[in-house]
Amino acid sequence: MLVKLLQTHSPLPYTFNVTNSTQLNNDLADIPYDRILRLVSFDTSNMYTNIPNHELLSIIDTACNNNLVEERLKRDIIHLLKSIIEQNYFQFEDLIYKQNEGLAMGAPTSSIFSEF
């Protein structure tokens, strides 16, 4: 829900972002290529753990202001963002951990938050 709100009310100018592997496959299918070229994919780990959470709140607040987001909606967006950042839990094997810094890998919101 928060991702859709941000995409609607504070659209990002980047047009080359990949949403998922299906979108990437569809985008690549239309590009002519030479048979000697190879597509390489590098796995990234800990990609979002270096995003400073405290700065993210300010950045998204500014983006909402720049896009003339209604004040009440902006407060709701910031409130949801704070909740997501504060409840940053993950499970590894049988234990549950709280990630204190950065964004969670695999969370649906981490991608758009990192773009901001």
Secondary structure by P-SEA (a helix, b strand, c coil): caaaaaaaccccccccccccaaaaaaaaccccccccbbbbbbbbccccccccaaaaaaaaaaaaaaacccaaaaaaaaaaaaaaaaacccccccbbbbbcccccccccaaaaaaac
